[in-house]
Amino acid sequence: MSVMDKLKQMLKGHEEQAGKGVDKAGDYVDERTQGKYSGQVDTAQDRLRRQMGSEQTGQTGQTGQTEPGREDPPR
């Protein structure tokens, strides 16, 4: 069993709280780096949310639109 599978098991039923934690960690990194890596941080946050099953935080449904005030990372 992989580490990610173990984390998913532990977080089962707490996806919203996990998503909030991902947001808070990303905001901390953005603050400490003065936004220098915000695109990379946003990408990492989105990937973590998808892997943990907490896509509702930071995204609006299945449309793929980001929440207001949040920019898409450059591609």
PDB file of N, CA, C and O in Angstrom:
ATOM      1  N   MET A   1       0.855  -1.177   0.000  1.00  0.00           N
ATOM      2  CA  MET A   1       0.000   0.000   0.000  1.00  0.00           C
ATOM      3  C   MET A   1       0.897   1.236   0.000  1.00  0.00           C
ATOM      4  O   MET A   1       1.823   1.348   0.803  1.00  0.00           O
ATOM      5  N   SER A   2       0.608   2.146  -0.903  1.00  0.00           N
ATOM      6  CA  SER A   2       1.432   3.354  -1.015  1.00  0.00           C
ATOM      7  C   SER A   2       1.098   4.362   0.084  1.00  0.00           C
ATOM      8  O   SER A   2       0.077   4.248   0.763  1.00  0.00           O
ATOM      9  N   VAL A   3       1.960   5.329   0.242  1.00  0.00           N
ATOM     10  CA  VAL A   3       1.761   6.375   1.236  1.00  0.00           C
ATOM     11  C   VAL A   3       0.484   7.153   0.918  1.00  0.00           C
ATOM     12  O   VAL A   3      -0.280   7.491   1.822  1.00  0.00           O
ATOM     13  N   MET A   4       0.251   7.436  -0.371  1.00  0.00           N
ATOM     14  CA  MET A   4      -0.942   8.197  -0.743  1.00  0.00           C
ATOM     15  C   MET A   4      -2.210   7.412  -0.410  1.00  0.00           C
ATOM     16  O   MET A   4      -3.201   8.001   0.020  1.00  0.00           O
ATOM     17  N   ASP A   5      -2.193   6.095  -0.601  1.00  0.00           N
ATOM     18  CA  ASP A   5      -3.347   5.273  -0.248  1.00  0.00           C
ATOM     19  C   ASP A   5      -3.617   5.322   1.260  1.00  0.00           C
ATOM     20  O   ASP A   5      -4.768   5.394   1.691  1.00  0.00           O
ATOM     21  N   LYS A   6      -2.544   5.282   2.052  1.00  0.00           N
ATOM     22  CA  LYS A   6      -2.697   5.361   3.508  1.00  0.00           C
ATOM     23  C   LYS A   6      -3.274   6.717   3.921  1.00  0.00           C
ATOM     24  O   LYS A   6      -4.133   6.795   4.799  1.00  0.00           O
ATOM     25  N   LEU A   7      -2.789   7.783   3.275  1.00  0.00           N
ATOM     26  CA  LEU A   7      -3.324   9.114   3.575  1.00  0.00           C
ATOM     27  C   LEU A   7      -4.805   9.205   3.220  1.00  0.00           C
ATOM     28  O   LEU A   7      -5.599   9.754   3.985  1.00  0.00           O
ATOM     29  N   LYS A   8      -5.172   8.669   2.067  1.00  0.00           N
ATOM     30  CA  LYS A   8      -6.581   8.689   1.650  1.00  0.00           C
ATOM     31  C   LYS A   8      -7.450   7.976   2.672  1.00  0.00           C
ATOM     32  O   LYS A   8      -8.534   8.454   3.006  1.00  0.00           O
ATOM     33  N   GLN A   9      -6.985   6.835   3.171  1.00  0.00           N
ATOM     34  CA  GLN A   9      -7.740   6.101   4.185  1.00  0.00           C
ATOM     35  C   GLN A   9      -7.915   6.931   5.443  1.00  0.00           C
ATOM     36  O   GLN A   9      -9.003   6.982   6.015  1.00  0.00           O
ATOM     37  N   MET A  10      -6.847   7.576   5.871  1.00  0.00           N
ATOM     38  CA  MET A  10      -6.899   8.377   7.095  1.00  0.00           C
ATOM     39  C   MET A  10      -7.827   9.579   6.940  1.00  0.00           C
ATOM     40  O   MET A  10      -8.494   9.979   7.894  1.00  0.00           O
ATOM     41  N   LEU A  11      -7.869  10.155   5.739  1.00  0.00           N
ATOM     42  CA  LEU A  11      -8.639  11.368   5.513  1.00  0.00           C
ATOM     43  C   LEU A  11     -10.080  11.100   5.091  1.00  0.00           C
ATOM     44  O   LEU A  11     -10.865  12.036   4.936  1.00  0.00           O
ATOM     45  N   LYS A  12     -10.430   9.837   4.905  1.00  0.00           N
ATOM     46  CA  LYS A  12     -11.779   9.493   4.454  1.00  0.00           C
ATOM     47  C   LYS A  12     -12.819  10.112   5.383  1.00  0.00           C
ATOM     48  O   LYS A  12     -12.792   9.904   6.596  1.00  0.00           O
ATOM     49  N   GLY A  13     -13.726  10.868   4.799  1.00  0.00           N
ATOM     50  CA  GLY A  13     -14.748  11.552   5.582  1.00  0.00           C
ATOM     51  C   GLY A  13     -14.335  12.947   6.021  1.00  0.00           C
ATOM     52  O   GLY A  13     -15.145  13.684   6.585  1.00  0.00           O
ATOM     53  N   HIS A  14     -13.096  13.314   5.772  1.00  0.00           N
ATOM     54  CA  HIS A  14     -12.582  14.623   6.173  1.00  0.00           C
ATOM     55  C   HIS A  14     -11.963  15.358   4.986  1.00  0.00           C
ATOM     56  O   HIS A  14     -11.016  16.126   5.150  1.00  0.00           O
ATOM     57  N   GLU A  15     -12.499  15.120   3.797  1.00  0.00           N
ATOM     58  CA  GLU A  15     -11.922  15.690   2.589  1.00  0.00           C
ATOM     59  C   GLU A  15     -11.928  17.209   2.600  1.00  0.00           C
ATOM     60  O   GLU A  15     -10.983  17.844   2.133  1.00  0.00           O
ATOM     61  N   GLU A  16     -12.992  17.789   3.133  1.00  0.00           N
ATOM     62  CA  GLU A  16     -13.091  19.251   3.169  1.00  0.00           C
ATOM     63  C   GLU A  16     -12.001  19.848   4.064  1.00  0.00           C
ATOM     64  O   GLU A  16     -11.373  20.843   3.701  1.00  0.00           O
ATOM     65  N   GLN A  17     -11.781  19.243   5.227  1.00  0.00           N
ATOM     66  CA  GLN A  17     -10.733  19.727   6.128  1.00  0.00           C
ATOM     67  C   GLN A  17      -9.353  19.573   5.501  1.00  0.00           C
ATOM     68  O   GLN A  17      -8.493  20.438   5.664  1.00  0.00           O
ATOM     69  N   ALA A  18      -9.141  18.471   4.784  1.00  0.00           N
ATOM     70  CA  ALA A  18      -7.857  18.260   4.112  1.00  0.00           C
ATOM     71  C   ALA A  18      -7.642  19.330   3.044  1.00  0.00           C
ATOM     72  O   ALA A  18      -6.537  19.851   2.894  1.00  0.00           O
ATOM     73  N   GLY A  19      -8.698  19.654   2.306  1.00  0.00           N
ATOM     74  CA  GLY A  19      -8.597  20.700   1.284  1.00  0.00           C
ATOM     75  C   GLY A  19      -8.268  22.051   1.890  1.00  0.00           C
ATOM     76  O   GLY A  19      -7.494  22.823   1.324  1.00  0.00           O
ATOM     77  N   LYS A  20      -8.855  22.331   3.035  1.00  0.00           N
ATOM     78  CA  LYS A  20      -8.549  23.588   3.721  1.00  0.00           C
ATOM     79  C   LYS A  20      -7.089  23.617   4.163  1.00  0.00           C
ATOM     80  O   LYS A  20      -6.433  24.656   4.097  1.00  0.00           O
ATOM     81  N   GLY A  21      -6.585  22.468   4.616  1.00  0.00           N
ATOM     82  CA  GLY A  21      -5.186  22.382   5.021  1.00  0.00           C
ATOM     83  C   GLY A  21      -4.246  22.615   3.849  1.00  0.00           C
ATOM     84  O   GLY A  21      -3.214  23.270   3.993  1.00  0.00           O
ATOM     85  N   VAL A  22      -4.604  22.079   2.694  1.00  0.00           N
ATOM     86  CA  VAL A  22      -3.807  22.285   1.484  1.00  0.00           C
ATOM     87  C   VAL A  22      -3.792  23.769   1.123  1.00  0.00           C
ATOM     88  O   VAL A  22      -2.747  24.320   0.777  1.00  0.00           O
ATOM     89  N   ASP A  23      -4.964  24.414   1.206  1.00  0.00           N
ATOM     90  CA  ASP A  23      -5.046  25.854   0.922  1.00  0.00           C
ATOM     91  C   ASP A  23      -4.186  26.661   1.887  1.00  0.00           C
ATOM     92  O   ASP A  23      -3.460  27.570   1.484  1.00  0.00           O
ATOM     93  N   LYS A  24      -4.280  26.314   3.163  1.00  0.00           N
ATOM     94  CA  LYS A  24      -3.537  27.051   4.187  1.00  0.00           C
ATOM     95  C   LYS A  24      -2.026  26.888   3.988  1.00  0.00           C
ATOM     96  O   LYS A  24      -1.273  27.853   4.123  1.00  0.00           O
ATOM     97  N   ALA A  25      -1.589  25.673   3.668  1.00  0.00           N
ATOM     98  CA  ALA A  25      -0.162  25.428   3.429  1.00  0.00           C
ATOM     99  C   ALA A  25       0.317  26.205   2.208  1.00  0.00           C
ATOM    100  O   ALA A  25       1.403  26.785   2.228  1.00  0.00           O
ATOM    101  N   GLY A  26      -0.480  26.219   1.151  1.00  0.00           N
ATOM    102  CA  GLY A  26      -0.111  26.960  -0.055  1.00  0.00           C
ATOM    103  C   GLY A  26      -0.034  28.451   0.199  1.00  0.00           C
ATOM    104  O   GLY A  26       0.863  29.127  -0.303  1.00  0.00           O
ATOM    105  N   ASP A  27      -0.976  28.965   0.981  1.00  0.00           N
ATOM    106  CA  ASP A  27      -0.951  30.387   1.324  1.00  0.00           C
ATOM    107  C   ASP A  27       0.291  30.735   2.133  1.00  0.00           C
ATOM    108  O   ASP A  27       0.874  31.806   1.960  1.00  0.00           O
ATOM    109  N   TYR A  28       0.695  29.826   3.016  1.00  0.00           N
ATOM    110  CA  TYR A  28       1.899  30.039   3.830  1.00  0.00           C
ATOM    111  C   TYR A  28       3.140  30.113   2.933  1.00  0.00           C
ATOM    112  O   TYR A  28       3.987  30.992   3.094  1.00  0.00           O
ATOM    113  N   VAL A  29       3.229  29.173   1.986  1.00  0.00           N
ATOM    114  CA  VAL A  29       4.380  29.167   1.077  1.00  0.00           C
ATOM    115  C   VAL A  29       4.388  30.445   0.239  1.00  0.00           C
ATOM    116  O   VAL A  29       5.438  31.060   0.053  1.00  0.00           O
ATOM    117  N   ASP A  30       3.216  30.847  -0.269  1.00  0.00           N
ATOM    118  CA  ASP A  30       3.132  32.087  -1.048  1.00  0.00           C
ATOM    119  C   ASP A  30       3.580  33.289  -0.221  1.00  0.00           C
ATOM    120  O   ASP A  30       4.275  34.171  -0.725  1.00  0.00           O
ATOM    121  N   GLU A  31       3.181  33.321   1.041  1.00  0.00           N
ATOM    122  CA  GLU A  31       3.556  34.431   1.917  1.00  0.00           C
ATOM    123  C   GLU A  31       5.070  34.458   2.151  1.00  0.00           C
ATOM    124  O   GLU A  31       5.703  35.510   2.069  1.00  0.00           O
ATOM    125  N   ARG A  32       5.634  33.287   2.441  1.00  0.00           N
ATOM    126  CA  ARG A  32       7.069  33.208   2.738  1.00  0.00           C
ATOM    127  C   ARG A  32       7.937  33.503   1.513  1.00  0.00           C
ATOM    128  O   ARG A  32       9.050  34.012   1.648  1.00  0.00           O
ATOM    129  N   THR A  33       7.428  33.182   0.312  1.00  0.00           N
ATOM    130  CA  THR A  33       8.206  33.407  -0.915  1.00  0.00           C
ATOM    131  C   THR A  33       7.776  34.687  -1.626  1.00  0.00           C
ATOM    132  O   THR A  33       8.221  34.971  -2.738  1.00  0.00           O
ATOM    133  N   GLN A  34       6.910  35.449  -0.975  1.00  0.00           N
ATOM    134  CA  GLN A  34       6.394  36.705  -1.519  1.00  0.00           C
ATOM    135  C   GLN A  34       5.751  36.508  -2.891  1.00  0.00           C
ATOM    136  O   GLN A  34       5.859  37.372  -3.761  1.00  0.00           O
ATOM    137  N   GLY A  35       5.082  35.367  -3.082  1.00  0.00           N
ATOM    138  CA  GLY A  35       4.347  35.091  -4.311  1.00  0.00           C
ATOM    139  C   GLY A  35       5.208  34.719  -5.495  1.00  0.00           C
ATOM    140  O   GLY A  35       4.702  34.583  -6.608  1.00  0.00           O
ATOM    141  N   LYS A  36       6.488  34.552  -5.280  1.00  0.00           N
ATOM    142  CA  LYS A  36       7.414  34.271  -6.375  1.00  0.00           C
ATOM    143  C   LYS A  36       7.068  32.963  -7.099  1.00  0.00           C
ATOM    144  O   LYS A  36       7.269  32.857  -8.309  1.00  0.00           O
ATOM    145  N   TYR A  37       6.557  31.981  -6.375  1.00  0.00           N
ATOM    146  CA  TYR A  37       6.258  30.669  -6.948  1.00  0.00           C
ATOM    147  C   TYR A  37       4.754  30.360  -6.905  1.00  0.00           C
ATOM    148  O   TYR A  37       4.367  29.194  -6.824  1.00  0.00           O
ATOM    149  N   SER A  38       3.923  31.377  -6.956  1.00  0.00           N
ATOM    150  CA  SER A  38       2.485  31.172  -6.780  1.00  0.00           C
ATOM    151  C   SER A  38       1.887  30.244  -7.832  1.00  0.00           C
ATOM    152  O   SER A  38       0.977  29.476  -7.521  1.00  0.00           O
ATOM    153  N   GLY A  39       2.371  30.298  -9.055  1.00  0.00           N
ATOM    154  CA  GLY A  39       1.861  29.403 -10.094  1.00  0.00           C
ATOM    155  C   GLY A  39       2.150  27.948  -9.778  1.00  0.00           C
ATOM    156  O   GLY A  39       1.284  27.086  -9.923  1.00  0.00           O
ATOM    157  N   GLN A  40       3.366  27.684  -9.346  1.00  0.00           N
ATOM    158  CA  GLN A  40       3.732  26.324  -8.989  1.00  0.00           C
ATOM    159  C   GLN A  40       2.985  25.853  -7.740  1.00  0.00           C
ATOM    160  O   GLN A  40       2.589  24.691  -7.649  1.00  0.00           O
ATOM    161  N   VAL A  41       2.799  26.746  -6.794  1.00  0.00           N
ATOM    162  CA  VAL A  41       2.076  26.406  -5.567  1.00  0.00           C
ATOM    163  C   VAL A  41       0.623  26.069  -5.899  1.00  0.00           C
ATOM    164  O   VAL A  41       0.083  25.089  -5.386  1.00  0.00           O
ATOM    165  N   ASP A  42      -0.012  26.871  -6.753  1.00  0.00           N
ATOM    166  CA  ASP A  42      -1.395  26.607  -7.144  1.00  0.00           C
ATOM    167  C   ASP A  42      -1.529  25.260  -7.849  1.00  0.00           C
ATOM    168  O   ASP A  42      -2.480  24.517  -7.608  1.00  0.00           O
ATOM    169  N   THR A  43      -0.576  24.954  -8.717  1.00  0.00           N
ATOM    170  CA  THR A  43      -0.594  23.667  -9.414  1.00  0.00           C
ATOM    171  C   THR A  43      -0.468  22.520  -8.417  1.00  0.00           C
ATOM    172  O   THR A  43      -1.192  21.529  -8.514  1.00  0.00           O
ATOM    173  N   ALA A  44       0.439  22.649  -7.467  1.00  0.00           N
ATOM    174  CA  ALA A  44       0.624  21.611  -6.451  1.00  0.00           C
ATOM    175  C   ALA A  44      -0.632  21.445  -5.601  1.00  0.00           C
ATOM    176  O   ALA A  44      -1.017  20.322  -5.274  1.00  0.00           O
ATOM    177  N   GLN A  45      -1.273  22.558  -5.240  1.00  0.00           N
ATOM    178  CA  GLN A  45      -2.502  22.487  -4.454  1.00  0.00           C
ATOM    179  C   GLN A  45      -3.591  21.742  -5.216  1.00  0.00           C
ATOM    180  O   GLN A  45      -4.278  20.892  -4.651  1.00  0.00           O
ATOM    181  N   ASP A  46      -3.747  22.058  -6.487  1.00  0.00           N
ATOM    182  CA  ASP A  46      -4.774  21.400  -7.300  1.00  0.00           C
ATOM    183  C   ASP A  46      -4.514  19.898  -7.408  1.00  0.00           C
ATOM    184  O   ASP A  46      -5.442  19.095  -7.306  1.00  0.00           O
ATOM    185  N   ARG A  47      -3.274  19.527  -7.610  1.00  0.00           N
ATOM    186  CA  ARG A  47      -2.934  18.103  -7.724  1.00  0.00           C
ATOM    187  C   ARG A  47      -3.181  17.366  -6.415  1.00  0.00           C
ATOM    188  O   ARG A  47      -3.704  16.251  -6.413  1.00  0.00           O
ATOM    189  N   LEU A  48      -2.806  17.985  -5.309  1.00  0.00           N
ATOM    190  CA  LEU A  48      -3.051  17.349  -4.006  1.00  0.00           C
ATOM    191  C   LEU A  48      -4.535  17.172  -3.749  1.00  0.00           C
ATOM    192  O   LEU A  48      -4.967  16.121  -3.275  1.00  0.00           O
ATOM    193  N   ARG A  49      -5.320  18.198  -4.061  1.00  0.00           N
ATOM    194  CA  ARG A  49      -6.775  18.097  -3.862  1.00  0.00           C
ATOM    195  C   ARG A  49      -7.355  16.953  -4.688  1.00  0.00           C
ATOM    196  O   ARG A  49      -8.183  16.188  -4.197  1.00  0.00           O
ATOM    197  N   ARG A  50      -6.921  16.837  -5.939  1.00  0.00           N
ATOM    198  CA  ARG A  50      -7.424  15.754  -6.801  1.00  0.00           C
ATOM    199  C   ARG A  50      -7.042  14.395  -6.230  1.00  0.00           C
ATOM    200  O   ARG A  50      -7.872  13.486  -6.194  1.00  0.00           O
ATOM    201  N   GLN A  51      -5.814  14.246  -5.790  1.00  0.00           N
ATOM    202  CA  GLN A  51      -5.354  12.964  -5.259  1.00  0.00           C
ATOM    203  C   GLN A  51      -6.055  12.591  -3.961  1.00  0.00           C
ATOM    204  O   GLN A  51      -6.302  11.413  -3.705  1.00  0.00           O
ATOM    205  N   MET A  52      -6.374  13.579  -3.144  1.00  0.00           N
ATOM    206  CA  MET A  52      -7.021  13.304  -1.863  1.00  0.00           C
ATOM    207  C   MET A  52      -8.531  13.252  -1.985  1.00  0.00           C
ATOM    208  O   MET A  52      -9.213  12.874  -1.032  1.00  0.00           O
ATOM    209  N   GLY A  53      -9.060  13.619  -3.126  1.00  0.00           N
ATOM    210  CA  GLY A  53     -10.505  13.568  -3.303  1.00  0.00           C
ATOM    211  C   GLY A  53     -11.226  14.755  -2.722  1.00  0.00           C
ATOM    212  O   GLY A  53     -12.407  14.652  -2.392  1.00  0.00           O
ATOM    213  N   SER A  54     -10.547  15.895  -2.583  1.00  0.00           N
ATOM    214  CA  SER A  54     -11.187  17.084  -2.012  1.00  0.00           C
ATOM    215  C   SER A  54     -11.209  18.206  -3.038  1.00  0.00           C
ATOM    216  O   SER A  54     -10.790  19.327  -2.749  1.00  0.00           O
ATOM    217  N   GLU A  55     -11.697  17.904  -4.236  1.00  0.00           N
ATOM    218  CA  GLU A  55     -11.688  18.884  -5.317  1.00  0.00           C
ATOM    219  C   GLU A  55     -12.624  20.061  -5.061  1.00  0.00           C
ATOM    220  O   GLU A  55     -12.469  21.109  -5.686  1.00  0.00           O
ATOM    221  N   GLN A  56     -13.593  19.913  -4.155  1.00  0.00           N
ATOM    222  CA  GLN A  56     -14.554  20.993  -3.962  1.00  0.00           C
ATOM    223  C   GLN A  56     -13.921  22.264  -3.422  1.00  0.00           C
ATOM    224  O   GLN A  56     -14.455  23.352  -3.636  1.00  0.00           O
ATOM    225  N   THR A  57     -12.800  22.153  -2.729  1.00  0.00           N
ATOM    226  CA  THR A  57     -12.127  23.322  -2.190  1.00  0.00           C
ATOM    227  C   THR A  57     -11.245  23.929  -3.258  1.00  0.00           C
ATOM    228  O   THR A  57     -10.329  23.270  -3.749  1.00  0.00           O
ATOM    229  N   GLY A  58     -11.503  25.174  -3.627  1.00  0.00           N
ATOM    230  CA  GLY A  58     -10.688  25.859  -4.617  1.00  0.00           C
ATOM    231  C   GLY A  58     -11.213  25.768  -6.023  1.00  0.00           C
ATOM    232  O   GLY A  58     -10.778  26.536  -6.881  1.00  0.00           O
ATOM    233  N   GLN A  59     -12.130  24.865  -6.300  1.00  0.00           N
ATOM    234  CA  GLN A  59     -12.686  24.711  -7.640  1.00  0.00           C
ATOM    235  C   GLN A  59     -14.203  24.798  -7.543  1.00  0.00           C
ATOM    236  O   GLN A  59     -14.788  24.490  -6.505  1.00  0.00           O
ATOM    237  N   THR A  60     -14.827  25.219  -8.626  1.00  0.00           N
ATOM    238  CA  THR A  60     -16.281  25.292  -8.658  1.00  0.00           C
ATOM    239  C   THR A  60     -16.798  24.158  -9.514  1.00  0.00           C
ATOM    240  O   THR A  60     -16.860  24.273 -10.738  1.00  0.00           O
ATOM    241  N   GLY A  61     -17.173  23.049  -8.865  1.00  0.00           N
ATOM    242  CA  GLY A  61     -17.798  21.930  -9.548  1.00  0.00           C
ATOM    243  C   GLY A  61     -16.940  21.296 -10.621  1.00  0.00           C
ATOM    244  O   GLY A  61     -15.712  21.300 -10.538  1.00  0.00           O
ATOM    245  N   GLN A  62     -17.604  20.748 -11.635  1.00  0.00           N
ATOM    246  CA  GLN A  62     -16.927  20.035 -12.710  1.00  0.00           C
ATOM    247  C   GLN A  62     -16.623  20.927 -13.896  1.00  0.00           C
ATOM    248  O   GLN A  62     -16.103  20.438 -14.898  1.00  0.00           O
ATOM    249  N   THR A  63     -16.926  22.224 -13.824  1.00  0.00           N
ATOM    250  CA  THR A  63     -16.759  23.105 -14.977  1.00  0.00           C
ATOM    251  C   THR A  63     -15.316  23.442 -15.259  1.00  0.00           C
ATOM    252  O   THR A  63     -14.985  23.850 -16.372  1.00  0.00           O
ATOM    253  N   GLY A  64     -14.439  23.280 -14.268  1.00  0.00           N
ATOM    254  CA  GLY A  64     -13.035  23.588 -14.459  1.00  0.00           C
ATOM    255  C   GLY A  64     -12.710  25.054 -14.254  1.00  0.00           C
ATOM    256  O   GLY A  64     -11.576  25.472 -14.490  1.00  0.00           O
ATOM    257  N   GLN A  65     -13.689  25.850 -13.817  1.00  0.00           N
ATOM    258  CA  GLN A  65     -13.453  27.264 -13.557  1.00  0.00           C
ATOM    259  C   GLN A  65     -12.913  27.406 -12.147  1.00  0.00           C
ATOM    260  O   GLN A  65     -13.356  26.720 -11.226  1.00  0.00           O
ATOM    261  N   THR A  66     -11.950  28.307 -11.988  1.00  0.00           N
ATOM    262  CA  THR A  66     -11.421  28.540 -10.656  1.00  0.00           C
ATOM    263  C   THR A  66     -12.343  29.480  -9.899  1.00  0.00           C
ATOM    264  O   THR A  66     -13.169  30.176 -10.488  1.00  0.00           O
ATOM    265  N   GLU A  67     -12.187  29.485  -8.598  1.00  0.00           N
ATOM    266  CA  GLU A  67     -13.020  30.358  -7.781  1.00  0.00           C
ATOM    267  C   GLU A  67     -12.635  31.812  -8.015  1.00  0.00           C
ATOM    268  O   GLU A  67     -11.516  32.084  -8.450  1.00  0.00           O
ATOM    269  N   PRO A  68     -13.530  32.747  -7.740  1.00  0.00           N
ATOM    270  CA  PRO A  68     -13.240  34.163  -7.956  1.00  0.00           C
ATOM    271  C   PRO A  68     -12.015  34.602  -7.168  1.00  0.00           C
ATOM    272  O   PRO A  68     -11.829  34.203  -6.018  1.00  0.00           O
ATOM    273  N   GLY A  69     -11.179  35.428  -7.796  1.00  0.00           N
ATOM    274  CA  GLY A  69      -9.990  35.945  -7.142  1.00  0.00           C
ATOM    275  C   GLY A  69      -8.788  35.050  -7.256  1.00  0.00           C
ATOM    276  O   GLY A  69      -7.719  35.377  -6.740  1.00  0.00           O
ATOM    277  N   ARG A  70      -8.939  33.928  -7.921  1.00  0.00           N
ATOM    278  CA  ARG A  70      -7.849  32.968  -8.085  1.00  0.00           C
ATOM    279  C   ARG A  70      -7.528  32.824  -9.558  1.00  0.00           C
ATOM    280  O   ARG A  70      -8.429  32.629 -10.374  1.00  0.00           O
ATOM    281  N   GLU A  71      -6.261  32.918  -9.904  1.00  0.00           N
ATOM    282  CA  GLU A  71      -5.866  32.828 -11.291  1.00  0.00           C
ATOM    283  C   GLU A  71      -5.407  31.426 -11.625  1.00  0.00           C
ATOM    284  O   GLU A  71      -4.906  30.704 -10.763  1.00  0.00           O
ATOM    285  N   ASP A  72      -5.584  31.037 -12.904  1.00  0.00           N
ATOM    286  CA  ASP A  72      -5.048  29.772 -13.359  1.00  0.00           C
ATOM    287  C   ASP A  72      -3.545  29.876 -13.469  1.00  0.00           C
ATOM    288  O   ASP A  72      -3.028  30.924 -13.856  1.00  0.00           O
ATOM    289  N   PRO A  73      -2.822  28.805 -13.134  1.00  0.00           N
ATOM    290  CA  PRO A  73      -1.370  28.834 -13.288  1.00  0.00           C
ATOM    291  C   PRO A  73      -0.998  28.899 -14.760  1.00  0.00           C
ATOM    292  O   PRO A  73      -1.715  28.356 -15.601  1.00  0.00           O
ATOM    293  N   PRO A  74       0.113  29.554 -15.089  1.00  0.00           N
ATOM    294  CA  PRO A  74       0.536  29.615 -16.487  1.00  0.00           C
ATOM    295  C   PRO A  74       0.899  28.232 -17.003  1.00  0.00           C
ATOM    296  O   PRO A  74       1.384  27.395 -16.242  1.00  0.00           O
ATOM    297  N   ARG A  75       0.672  27.987 -18.271  1.00  0.00           N
ATOM    298  CA  ARG A  75       0.966  26.677 -18.879  1.00  0.00           C
ATOM    299  C   ARG A  75       2.052  26.796 -19.878  1.00  0.00           C
ATOM    300  O   ARG A  75       2.437  25.802 -20.493  1.00  0.00           O
TER     301      ARG A  75
END
